[in-house]
Amino acid sequence: MRALIDSNSAYQVVTVMKVDWDKFSDAPIVGELGVRNRATLVMFSGGEEVGRAVWETGAGAIESLFKSAVS
């Protein structure tokens, strides 16, 4: 993800937060966001969810989420 952010200055305004599933799978935020799987990426823009990828960790899927956040 770092390489993707570094490759496009538009993506540098996106804040990335990683949640350790092993430690926080039962945390309230996980339930509030409806995250049911370890490999879940949720992208927000302006406080609203603009995209989600579940079990899709390839660069293309992640870049799609970034594009949704900055457009």
mmCIF file of the N, C-alpha and C atoms, coordinates in Angstrom:
data_MODEL
# 
_entry.id   MODEL 
# 
loop_
_atom_site.group_PDB 
_atom_site.id 
_atom_site.type_symbol 
_atom_site.label_atom_id 
_atom_site.label_alt_id 
_atom_site.label_comp_id 
_atom_site.label_asym_id 
_atom_site.label_entity_id 
_atom_site.label_seq_id 
_atom_site.pdbx_PDB_ins_code 
_atom_site.Cartn_x 
_atom_site.Cartn_y 
_atom_site.Cartn_z 
_atom_site.occupancy 
_atom_site.B_iso_or_equiv 
_atom_site.pdbx_formal_charge 
_atom_site.auth_seq_id 
_atom_site.auth_comp_id 
_atom_site.auth_asym_id 
_atom_site.auth_atom_id 
_atom_site.pdbx_PDB_model_num 
ATOM 1   N N  . MET A 1 1  ? 0.822   -1.170  0.000  1.00 0.00 ? 1  MET A N  1 
ATOM 2   C CA . MET A 1 1  ? 0.000   0.000   0.000  1.00 0.00 ? 1  MET A CA 1 
ATOM 3   C C  . MET A 1 1  ? 0.880   1.252   0.000  1.00 0.00 ? 1  MET A C  1 
ATOM 4   N N  . ARG A 1 2  ? 2.000   1.209   0.685  1.00 0.00 ? 2  ARG A N  1 
ATOM 5   C CA . ARG A 1 2  ? 2.900   2.364   0.735  1.00 0.00 ? 2  ARG A CA 1 
ATOM 6   C C  . ARG A 1 2  ? 3.376   2.728   -0.662 1.00 0.00 ? 2  ARG A C  1 
ATOM 7   N N  . ALA A 1 3  ? 3.737   1.737   -1.470 1.00 0.00 ? 3  ALA A N  1 
ATOM 8   C CA . ALA A 1 3  ? 4.210   2.008   -2.834 1.00 0.00 ? 3  ALA A CA 1 
ATOM 9   C C  . ALA A 1 3  ? 3.116   2.672   -3.666 1.00 0.00 ? 3  ALA A C  1 
ATOM 10  N N  . LEU A 1 4  ? 1.894   2.253   -3.485 1.00 0.00 ? 4  LEU A N  1 
ATOM 11  C CA . LEU A 1 4  ? 0.768   2.826   -4.211 1.00 0.00 ? 4  LEU A CA 1 
ATOM 12  C C  . LEU A 1 4  ? 0.568   4.291   -3.815 1.00 0.00 ? 4  LEU A C  1 
ATOM 13  N N  . ILE A 1 5  ? 0.617   4.565   -2.549 1.00 0.00 ? 5  ILE A N  1 
ATOM 14  C CA . ILE A 1 5  ? 0.469   5.941   -2.062 1.00 0.00 ? 5  ILE A CA 1 
ATOM 15  C C  . ILE A 1 5  ? 1.607   6.813   -2.578 1.00 0.00 ? 5  ILE A C  1 
ATOM 16  N N  . ASP A 1 6  ? 2.807   6.287   -2.538 1.00 0.00 ? 6  ASP A N  1 
ATOM 17  C CA . ASP A 1 6  ? 3.970   7.042   -3.010 1.00 0.00 ? 6  ASP A CA 1 
ATOM 18  C C  . ASP A 1 6  ? 3.929   7.294   -4.508 1.00 0.00 ? 6  ASP A C  1 
ATOM 19  N N  . SER A 1 7  ? 3.233   6.451   -5.249 1.00 0.00 ? 7  SER A N  1 
ATOM 20  C CA . SER A 1 7  ? 3.218   6.567   -6.715 1.00 0.00 ? 7  SER A CA 1 
ATOM 21  C C  . SER A 1 7  ? 2.238   7.621   -7.231 1.00 0.00 ? 7  SER A C  1 
ATOM 22  N N  . ASN A 1 8  ? 1.328   8.082   -6.376 1.00 0.00 ? 8  ASN A N  1 
ATOM 23  C CA . ASN A 1 8  ? 0.312   9.038   -6.828 1.00 0.00 ? 8  ASN A CA 1 
ATOM 24  C C  . ASN A 1 8  ? 0.073   10.070  -5.734 1.00 0.00 ? 8  ASN A C  1 
ATOM 25  N N  . SER A 1 9  ? 0.417   11.319  -6.001 1.00 0.00 ? 9  SER A N  1 
ATOM 26  C CA . SER A 1 9  ? 0.305   12.354  -4.973 1.00 0.00 ? 9  SER A CA 1 
ATOM 27  C C  . SER A 1 9  ? -1.139  12.547  -4.503 1.00 0.00 ? 9  SER A C  1 
ATOM 28  N N  . ALA A 1 10 ? -2.127  12.235  -5.344 1.00 0.00 ? 10 ALA A N  1 
ATOM 29  C CA . ALA A 1 10 ? -3.530  12.370  -4.936 1.00 0.00 ? 10 ALA A CA 1 
ATOM 30  C C  . ALA A 1 10 ? -3.855  11.425  -3.783 1.00 0.00 ? 10 ALA A C  1 
ATOM 31  N N  . TYR A 1 11 ? -3.200  10.293  -3.735 1.00 0.00 ? 11 TYR A N  1 
ATOM 32  C CA . TYR A 1 11 ? -3.471  9.302   -2.693 1.00 0.00 ? 11 TYR A CA 1 
ATOM 33  C C  . TYR A 1 11 ? -2.833  9.680   -1.358 1.00 0.00 ? 11 TYR A C  1 
ATOM 34  N N  . GLN A 1 12 ? -1.933  10.638  -1.364 1.00 0.00 ? 12 GLN A N  1 
ATOM 35  C CA . GLN A 1 12 ? -1.217  10.997  -0.141 1.00 0.00 ? 12 GLN A CA 1 
ATOM 36  C C  . GLN A 1 12 ? -2.101  11.720  0.869  1.00 0.00 ? 12 GLN A C  1 
ATOM 37  N N  . VAL A 1 13 ? -3.286  12.141  0.459  1.00 0.00 ? 13 VAL A N  1 
ATOM 38  C CA . VAL A 1 13 ? -4.219  12.785  1.394  1.00 0.00 ? 13 VAL A CA 1 
ATOM 39  C C  . VAL A 1 13 ? -5.093  11.764  2.113  1.00 0.00 ? 13 VAL A C  1 
ATOM 40  N N  . VAL A 1 14 ? -5.006  10.506  1.710  1.00 0.00 ? 14 VAL A N  1 
ATOM 41  C CA . VAL A 1 14 ? -5.814  9.439   2.305  1.00 0.00 ? 14 VAL A CA 1 
ATOM 42  C C  . VAL A 1 14 ? -5.132  8.956   3.584  1.00 0.00 ? 14 VAL A C  1 
ATOM 43  N N  . THR A 1 15 ? -5.891  8.859   4.648  1.00 0.00 ? 15 THR A N  1 
ATOM 44  C CA . THR A 1 15 ? -5.374  8.324   5.904  1.00 0.00 ? 15 THR A CA 1 
ATOM 45  C C  . THR A 1 15 ? -5.667  6.835   5.941  1.00 0.00 ? 15 THR A C  1 
ATOM 46  N N  . VAL A 1 16 ? -4.645  6.051   6.251  1.00 0.00 ? 16 VAL A N  1 
ATOM 47  C CA . VAL A 1 16 ? -4.791  4.597   6.317  1.00 0.00 ? 16 VAL A CA 1 
ATOM 48  C C  . VAL A 1 16 ? -4.673  4.175   7.779  1.00 0.00 ? 16 VAL A C  1 
ATOM 49  N N  . MET A 1 17 ? -5.633  3.388   8.229  1.00 0.00 ? 17 MET A N  1 
ATOM 50  C CA . MET A 1 17 ? -5.608  2.868   9.584  1.00 0.00 ? 17 MET A CA 1 
ATOM 51  C C  . MET A 1 17 ? -5.664  1.354   9.506  1.00 0.00 ? 17 MET A C  1 
ATOM 52  N N  . LYS A 1 18 ? -4.723  0.701   10.126 1.00 0.00 ? 18 LYS A N  1 
ATOM 53  C CA . LYS A 1 18 ? -4.689  -0.757  10.139 1.00 0.00 ? 18 LYS A CA 1 
ATOM 54  C C  . LYS A 1 18 ? -5.157  -1.240  11.505 1.00 0.00 ? 18 LYS A C  1 
ATOM 55  N N  . VAL A 1 19 ? -6.057  -2.207  11.487 1.00 0.00 ? 19 VAL A N  1 
ATOM 56  C CA . VAL A 1 19 ? -6.557  -2.797  12.726 1.00 0.00 ? 19 VAL A CA 1 
ATOM 57  C C  . VAL A 1 19 ? -6.089  -4.240  12.783 1.00 0.00 ? 19 VAL A C  1 
ATOM 58  N N  . ASP A 1 20 ? -5.410  -4.593  13.836 1.00 0.00 ? 20 ASP A N  1 
ATOM 59  C CA . ASP A 1 20 ? -4.912  -5.955  14.023 1.00 0.00 ? 20 ASP A CA 1 
ATOM 60  C C  . ASP A 1 20 ? -6.092  -6.858  14.379 1.00 0.00 ? 20 ASP A C  1 
ATOM 61  N N  . TRP A 1 21 ? -6.492  -7.695  13.439 1.00 0.00 ? 21 TRP A N  1 
ATOM 62  C CA . TRP A 1 21 ? -7.658  -8.561  13.617 1.00 0.00 ? 21 TRP A CA 1 
ATOM 63  C C  . TRP A 1 21 ? -7.503  -9.473  14.835 1.00 0.00 ? 21 TRP A C  1 
ATOM 64  N N  . ASP A 1 22 ? -6.291  -9.984  15.047 1.00 0.00 ? 22 ASP A N  1 
ATOM 65  C CA . ASP A 1 22 ? -6.076  -10.909 16.164 1.00 0.00 ? 22 ASP A CA 1 
ATOM 66  C C  . ASP A 1 22 ? -6.332  -10.236 17.515 1.00 0.00 ? 22 ASP A C  1 
ATOM 67  N N  . LYS A 1 23 ? -6.079  -8.940  17.606 1.00 0.00 ? 23 LYS A N  1 
ATOM 68  C CA . LYS A 1 23 ? -6.285  -8.226  18.864 1.00 0.00 ? 23 LYS A CA 1 
ATOM 69  C C  . LYS A 1 23 ? -7.665  -7.581  18.965 1.00 0.00 ? 23 LYS A C  1 
ATOM 70  N N  . PHE A 1 24 ? -8.207  -7.133  17.836 1.00 0.00 ? 24 PHE A N  1 
ATOM 71  C CA . PHE A 1 24 ? -9.389  -6.283  17.888 1.00 0.00 ? 24 PHE A CA 1 
ATOM 72  C C  . PHE A 1 24 ? -10.604 -6.819  17.125 1.00 0.00 ? 24 PHE A C  1 
ATOM 73  N N  . SER A 1 25 ? -10.649 -8.107  16.844 1.00 0.00 ? 25 SER A N  1 
ATOM 74  C CA . SER A 1 25 ? -11.776 -8.647  16.071 1.00 0.00 ? 25 SER A CA 1 
ATOM 75  C C  . SER A 1 25 ? -13.110 -8.493  16.791 1.00 0.00 ? 25 SER A C  1 
ATOM 76  N N  . ASP A 1 26 ? -13.069 -8.331  18.100 1.00 0.00 ? 26 ASP A N  1 
ATOM 77  C CA . ASP A 1 26 ? -14.316 -8.157  18.847 1.00 0.00 ? 26 ASP A CA 1 
ATOM 78  C C  . ASP A 1 26 ? -14.528 -6.710  19.292 1.00 0.00 ? 26 ASP A C  1 
ATOM 79  N N  . ALA A 1 27 ? -13.758 -5.781  18.752 1.00 0.00 ? 27 ALA A N  1 
ATOM 80  C CA . ALA A 1 27 ? -13.900 -4.361  19.111 1.00 0.00 ? 27 ALA A CA 1 
ATOM 81  C C  . ALA A 1 27 ? -15.193 -3.800  18.518 1.00 0.00 ? 27 ALA A C  1 
ATOM 82  N N  . PRO A 1 28 ? -15.796 -2.831  19.175 1.00 0.00 ? 28 PRO A N  1 
ATOM 83  C CA . PRO A 1 28 ? -17.055 -2.253  18.698 1.00 0.00 ? 28 PRO A CA 1 
ATOM 84  C C  . PRO A 1 28 ? -16.984 -1.741  17.259 1.00 0.00 ? 28 PRO A C  1 
ATOM 85  N N  . ILE A 1 29 ? -15.879 -1.133  16.861 1.00 0.00 ? 29 ILE A N  1 
ATOM 86  C CA . ILE A 1 29 ? -15.781 -0.574  15.511 1.00 0.00 ? 29 ILE A CA 1 
ATOM 87  C C  . ILE A 1 29 ? -15.907 -1.654  14.444 1.00 0.00 ? 29 ILE A C  1 
ATOM 88  N N  . VAL A 1 30 ? -15.421 -2.841  14.745 1.00 0.00 ? 30 VAL A N  1 
ATOM 89  C CA . VAL A 1 30 ? -15.518 -3.956  13.801 1.00 0.00 ? 30 VAL A CA 1 
ATOM 90  C C  . VAL A 1 30 ? -16.982 -4.295  13.552 1.00 0.00 ? 30 VAL A C  1 
ATOM 91  N N  . GLY A 1 31 ? -17.762 -4.356  14.597 1.00 0.00 ? 31 GLY A N  1 
ATOM 92  C CA . GLY A 1 31 ? -19.192 -4.625  14.459 1.00 0.00 ? 31 GLY A CA 1 
ATOM 93  C C  . GLY A 1 31 ? -19.925 -3.486  13.772 1.00 0.00 ? 31 GLY A C  1 
ATOM 94  N N  . GLU A 1 32 ? -19.572 -2.246  14.141 1.00 0.00 ? 32 GLU A N  1 
ATOM 95  C CA . GLU A 1 32 ? -20.227 -1.084  13.546 1.00 0.00 ? 32 GLU A CA 1 
ATOM 96  C C  . GLU A 1 32 ? -20.007 -1.018  12.042 1.00 0.00 ? 32 GLU A C  1 
ATOM 97  N N  . LEU A 1 33 ? -18.817 -1.415  11.606 1.00 0.00 ? 33 LEU A N  1 
ATOM 98  C CA . LEU A 1 33 ? -18.505 -1.393  10.175 1.00 0.00 ? 33 LEU A CA 1 
ATOM 99  C C  . LEU A 1 33 ? -18.932 -2.666  9.457  1.00 0.00 ? 33 LEU A C  1 
ATOM 100 N N  . GLY A 1 34 ? -19.374 -3.660  10.193 1.00 0.00 ? 34 GLY A N  1 
ATOM 101 C CA . GLY A 1 34 ? -19.798 -4.912  9.577  1.00 0.00 ? 34 GLY A CA 1 
ATOM 102 C C  . GLY A 1 34 ? -18.646 -5.696  8.989  1.00 0.00 ? 34 GLY A C  1 
ATOM 103 N N  . VAL A 1 35 ? -17.481 -5.596  9.616  1.00 0.00 ? 35 VAL A N  1 
ATOM 104 C CA . VAL A 1 35 ? -16.311 -6.335  9.143  1.00 0.00 ? 35 VAL A CA 1 
ATOM 105 C C  . VAL A 1 35 ? -16.387 -7.746  9.706  1.00 0.00 ? 35 VAL A C  1 
ATOM 106 N N  . ARG A 1 36 ? -16.448 -8.721  8.798  1.00 0.00 ? 36 ARG A N  1 
ATOM 107 C CA . ARG A 1 36 ? -16.596 -10.114 9.228  1.00 0.00 ? 36 ARG A CA 1 
ATOM 108 C C  . ARG A 1 36 ? -15.397 -10.980 8.870  1.00 0.00 ? 36 ARG A C  1 
ATOM 109 N N  . ASN A 1 37 ? -14.460 -10.400 8.132  1.00 0.00 ? 37 ASN A N  1 
ATOM 110 C CA . ASN A 1 37 ? -13.293 -11.173 7.699  1.00 0.00 ? 37 ASN A CA 1 
ATOM 111 C C  . ASN A 1 37 ? -12.014 -10.416 7.995  1.00 0.00 ? 37 ASN A C  1 
ATOM 112 N N  . ARG A 1 38 ? -10.976 -11.172 8.224  1.00 0.00 ? 38 ARG A N  1 
ATOM 113 C CA . ARG A 1 38 ? -9.670  -10.615 8.528  1.00 0.00 ? 38 ARG A CA 1 
ATOM 114 C C  . ARG A 1 38 ? -9.183  -9.692  7.419  1.00 0.00 ? 38 ARG A C  1 
ATOM 115 N N  . ALA A 1 39 ? -9.257  -10.085 6.196  1.00 0.00 ? 39 ALA A N  1 
ATOM 116 C CA . ALA A 1 39 ? -8.720  -9.303  5.072  1.00 0.00 ? 39 ALA A CA 1 
ATOM 117 C C  . ALA A 1 39 ? -9.806  -8.405  4.488  1.00 0.00 ? 39 ALA A C  1 
ATOM 118 N N  . THR A 1 40 ? -10.141 -7.360  5.219  1.00 0.00 ? 40 THR A N  1 
ATOM 119 C CA . THR A 1 40 ? -11.167 -6.421  4.772  1.00 0.00 ? 40 THR A CA 1 
ATOM 120 C C  . THR A 1 40 ? -10.575 -5.018  4.754  1.00 0.00 ? 40 THR A C  1 
ATOM 121 N N  . LEU A 1 41 ? -10.747 -4.334  3.638  1.00 0.00 ? 41 LEU A N  1 
ATOM 122 C CA . LEU A 1 41 ? -10.324 -2.937  3.511  1.00 0.00 ? 41 LEU A CA 1 
ATOM 123 C C  . LEU A 1 41 ? -11.574 -2.100  3.309  1.00 0.00 ? 41 LEU A C  1 
ATOM 124 N N  . VAL A 1 42 ? -11.733 -1.065  4.114  1.00 0.00 ? 42 VAL A N  1 
ATOM 125 C CA . VAL A 1 42 ? -12.880 -0.177  4.009  1.00 0.00 ? 42 VAL A CA 1 
ATOM 126 C C  . VAL A 1 42 ? -12.341 1.224   3.755  1.00 0.00 ? 42 VAL A C  1 
ATOM 127 N N  . MET A 1 43 ? -12.831 1.875   2.713  1.00 0.00 ? 43 MET A N  1 
ATOM 128 C CA . MET A 1 43 ? -12.343 3.207   2.344  1.00 0.00 ? 43 MET A CA 1 
ATOM 129 C C  . MET A 1 43 ? -13.441 4.226   2.601  1.00 0.00 ? 43 MET A C  1 
ATOM 130 N N  . PHE A 1 44 ? -13.064 5.330   3.223  1.00 0.00 ? 44 PHE A N  1 
ATOM 131 C CA . PHE A 1 44 ? -13.983 6.411   3.538  1.00 0.00 ? 44 PHE A CA 1 
ATOM 132 C C  . PHE A 1 44 ? -13.534 7.702   2.866  1.00 0.00 ? 44 PHE A C  1 
ATOM 133 N N  . SER A 1 45 ? -14.483 8.540   2.574  1.00 0.00 ? 45 SER A N  1 
ATOM 134 C CA . SER A 1 45 ? -14.201 9.889   2.088  1.00 0.00 ? 45 SER A CA 1 
ATOM 135 C C  . SER A 1 45 ? -15.255 10.793  2.705  1.00 0.00 ? 45 SER A C  1 
ATOM 136 N N  . GLY A 1 46 ? -14.811 11.837  3.376  1.00 0.00 ? 46 GLY A N  1 
ATOM 137 C CA . GLY A 1 46 ? -15.751 12.736  4.030  1.00 0.00 ? 46 GLY A CA 1 
ATOM 138 C C  . GLY A 1 46 ? -16.600 12.054  5.080  1.00 0.00 ? 46 GLY A C  1 
ATOM 139 N N  . GLY A 1 47 ? -16.067 11.020  5.718  1.00 0.00 ? 47 GLY A N  1 
ATOM 140 C CA . GLY A 1 47 ? -16.792 10.309  6.756  1.00 0.00 ? 47 GLY A CA 1 
ATOM 141 C C  . GLY A 1 47 ? -17.778 9.267   6.258  1.00 0.00 ? 47 GLY A C  1 
ATOM 142 N N  . GLU A 1 48 ? -17.883 9.122   4.942  1.00 0.00 ? 48 GLU A N  1 
ATOM 143 C CA . GLU A 1 48 ? -18.809 8.149   4.357  1.00 0.00 ? 48 GLU A CA 1 
ATOM 144 C C  . GLU A 1 48 ? -18.026 7.020   3.685  1.00 0.00 ? 48 GLU A C  1 
ATOM 145 N N  . GLU A 1 49 ? -18.522 5.804   3.815  1.00 0.00 ? 49 GLU A N  1 
ATOM 146 C CA . GLU A 1 49 ? -17.872 4.679   3.141  1.00 0.00 ? 49 GLU A CA 1 
ATOM 147 C C  . GLU A 1 49 ? -18.051 4.823   1.635  1.00 0.00 ? 49 GLU A C  1 
ATOM 148 N N  . VAL A 1 50 ? -16.929 4.731   0.902  1.00 0.00 ? 50 VAL A N  1 
ATOM 149 C CA . VAL A 1 50 ? -16.982 4.840   -0.558 1.00 0.00 ? 50 VAL A CA 1 
ATOM 150 C C  . VAL A 1 50 ? -16.560 3.547   -1.249 1.00 0.00 ? 50 VAL A C  1 
ATOM 151 N N  . GLY A 1 51 ? -16.071 2.596   -0.486 1.00 0.00 ? 51 GLY A N  1 
ATOM 152 C CA . GLY A 1 51 ? -15.683 1.331   -1.090 1.00 0.00 ? 51 GLY A CA 1 
ATOM 153 C C  . GLY A 1 51 ? -15.224 0.333   -0.050 1.00 0.00 ? 51 GLY A C  1 
ATOM 154 N N  . ARG A 1 52 ? -15.238 -0.928  -0.473 1.00 0.00 ? 52 ARG A N  1 
ATOM 155 C CA . ARG A 1 52 ? -14.864 -2.013  0.428  1.00 0.00 ? 52 ARG A CA 1 
ATOM 156 C C  . ARG A 1 52 ? -14.309 -3.146  -0.412 1.00 0.00 ? 52 ARG A C  1 
ATOM 157 N N  . ALA A 1 53 ? -13.255 -3.768  0.082  1.00 0.00 ? 53 ALA A N  1 
ATOM 158 C CA . ALA A 1 53 ? -12.690 -4.950  -0.563 1.00 0.00 ? 53 ALA A CA 1 
ATOM 159 C C  . ALA A 1 53 ? -12.537 -6.031  0.503  1.00 0.00 ? 53 ALA A C  1 
ATOM 160 N N  . VAL A 1 54 ? -13.071 -7.210  0.219  1.00 0.00 ? 54 VAL A N  1 
ATOM 161 C CA . VAL A 1 54 ? -12.965 -8.337  1.141  1.00 0.00 ? 54 VAL A CA 1 
ATOM 162 C C  . VAL A 1 54 ? -12.201 -9.443  0.439  1.00 0.00 ? 54 VAL A C  1 
ATOM 163 N N  . TRP A 1 55 ? -11.106 -9.839  1.036  1.00 0.00 ? 55 TRP A N  1 
ATOM 164 C CA . TRP A 1 55 ? -10.215 -10.861 0.493  1.00 0.00 ? 55 TRP A CA 1 
ATOM 165 C C  . TRP A 1 55 ? -9.610  -10.458 -0.850 1.00 0.00 ? 55 TRP A C  1 
ATOM 166 N N  . GLU A 1 56 ? -9.642  -9.178  -1.176 1.00 0.00 ? 56 GLU A N  1 
ATOM 167 C CA . GLU A 1 56 ? -9.014  -8.672  -2.394 1.00 0.00 ? 56 GLU A CA 1 
ATOM 168 C C  . GLU A 1 56 ? -7.880  -7.755  -1.963 1.00 0.00 ? 56 GLU A C  1 
ATOM 169 N N  . THR A 1 57 ? -6.685  -8.293  -1.940 1.00 0.00 ? 57 THR A N  1 
ATOM 170 C CA . THR A 1 57 ? -5.563  -7.508  -1.446 1.00 0.00 ? 57 THR A CA 1 
ATOM 171 C C  . THR A 1 57 ? -4.561  -7.161  -2.548 1.00 0.00 ? 57 THR A C  1 
ATOM 172 N N  . GLY A 1 58 ? -4.925  -7.409  -3.787 1.00 0.00 ? 58 GLY A N  1 
ATOM 173 C CA . GLY A 1 58 ? -4.051  -7.065  -4.900 1.00 0.00 ? 58 GLY A CA 1 
ATOM 174 C C  . GLY A 1 58 ? -4.010  -5.561  -5.118 1.00 0.00 ? 58 GLY A C  1 
ATOM 175 N N  . ALA A 1 59 ? -2.967  -5.102  -5.780 1.00 0.00 ? 59 ALA A N  1 
ATOM 176 C CA . ALA A 1 59 ? -2.780  -3.671  -6.020 1.00 0.00 ? 59 ALA A CA 1 
ATOM 177 C C  . ALA A 1 59 ? -3.962  -3.056  -6.765 1.00 0.00 ? 59 ALA A C  1 
ATOM 178 N N  . GLY A 1 60 ? -4.543  -3.766  -7.711 1.00 0.00 ? 60 GLY A N  1 
ATOM 179 C CA . GLY A 1 60 ? -5.671  -3.242  -8.482 1.00 0.00 ? 60 GLY A CA 1 
ATOM 180 C C  . GLY A 1 60 ? -6.886  -2.963  -7.616 1.00 0.00 ? 60 GLY A C  1 
ATOM 181 N N  . ALA A 1 61 ? -7.196  -3.886  -6.736 1.00 0.00 ? 61 ALA A N  1 
ATOM 182 C CA . ALA A 1 61 ? -8.351  -3.706  -5.849 1.00 0.00 ? 61 ALA A CA 1 
ATOM 183 C C  . ALA A 1 61 ? -8.115  -2.553  -4.885 1.00 0.00 ? 61 ALA A C  1 
ATOM 184 N N  . ILE A 1 62 ? -6.916  -2.462  -4.364 1.00 0.00 ? 62 ILE A N  1 
ATOM 185 C CA . ILE A 1 62 ? -6.603  -1.389  -3.423 1.00 0.00 ? 62 ILE A CA 1 
ATOM 186 C C  . ILE A 1 62 ? -6.600  -0.042  -4.132 1.00 0.00 ? 62 ILE A C  1 
ATOM 187 N N  . GLU A 1 63 ? -6.042  0.003   -5.338 1.00 0.00 ? 63 GLU A N  1 
ATOM 188 C CA . GLU A 1 63 ? -6.029  1.264   -6.076 1.00 0.00 ? 63 GLU A CA 1 
ATOM 189 C C  . GLU A 1 63 ? -7.448  1.720   -6.398 1.00 0.00 ? 63 GLU A C  1 
ATOM 190 N N  . SER A 1 64 ? -8.332  0.799   -6.686 1.00 0.00 ? 64 SER A N  1 
ATOM 191 C CA . SER A 1 64 ? -9.741  1.136   -6.929 1.00 0.00 ? 64 SER A CA 1 
ATOM 192 C C  . SER A 1 64 ? -10.342 1.848   -5.726 1.00 0.00 ? 64 SER A C  1 
ATOM 193 N N  . LEU A 1 65 ? -10.023 1.359   -4.535 1.00 0.00 ? 65 LEU A N  1 
ATOM 194 C CA . LEU A 1 65 ? -10.523 1.993   -3.317 1.00 0.00 ? 65 LEU A CA 1 
ATOM 195 C C  . LEU A 1 65 ? -9.963  3.407   -3.177 1.00 0.00 ? 65 LEU A C  1 
ATOM 196 N N  . PHE A 1 66 ? -8.674  3.564   -3.440 1.00 0.00 ? 66 PHE A N  1 
ATOM 197 C CA . PHE A 1 66 ? -8.069  4.893   -3.352 1.00 0.00 ? 66 PHE A CA 1 
ATOM 198 C C  . PHE A 1 66 ? -8.710  5.849   -4.344 1.00 0.00 ? 66 PHE A C  1 
ATOM 199 N N  . LYS A 1 67 ? -8.958  5.369   -5.555 1.00 0.00 ? 67 LYS A N  1 
ATOM 200 C CA . LYS A 1 67 ? -9.595  6.215   -6.562 1.00 0.00 ? 67 LYS A CA 1 
ATOM 201 C C  . LYS A 1 67 ? -10.975 6.656   -6.088 1.00 0.00 ? 67 LYS A C  1 
ATOM 202 N N  . SER A 1 68 ? -11.709 5.763   -5.450 1.00 0.00 ? 68 SER A N  1 
ATOM 203 C CA . SER A 1 68 ? -13.031 6.107   -4.927 1.00 0.00 ? 68 SER A CA 1 
ATOM 204 C C  . SER A 1 68 ? -12.938 7.191   -3.855 1.00 0.00 ? 68 SER A C  1 
ATOM 205 N N  . ALA A 1 69 ? -11.880 7.160   -3.083 1.00 0.00 ? 69 ALA A N  1 
ATOM 206 C CA . ALA A 1 69 ? -11.728 8.109   -1.978 1.00 0.00 ? 69 ALA A CA 1 
ATOM 207 C C  . ALA A 1 69 ? -11.333 9.500   -2.450 1.00 0.00 ? 69 ALA A C  1 
ATOM 208 N N  . VAL A 1 70 ? -10.610 9.582   -3.546 1.00 0.00 ? 70 VAL A N  1 
ATOM 209 C CA . VAL A 1 70 ? -10.109 10.895  -3.988 1.00 0.00 ? 70 VAL A CA 1 
ATOM 210 C C  . VAL A 1 70 ? -10.929 11.496  -5.111 1.00 0.00 ? 70 VAL A C  1 
ATOM 211 N N  . SER A 1 71 ? -11.902 10.775  -5.634 1.00 0.00 ? 71 SER A N  1 
ATOM 212 C CA . SER A 1 71 ? -12.680 11.328  -6.747 1.00 0.00 ? 71 SER A CA 1 
ATOM 213 C C  . SER A 1 71 ? -13.905 12.069  -6.281 1.00 0.00 ? 71 SER A C  1 
# 
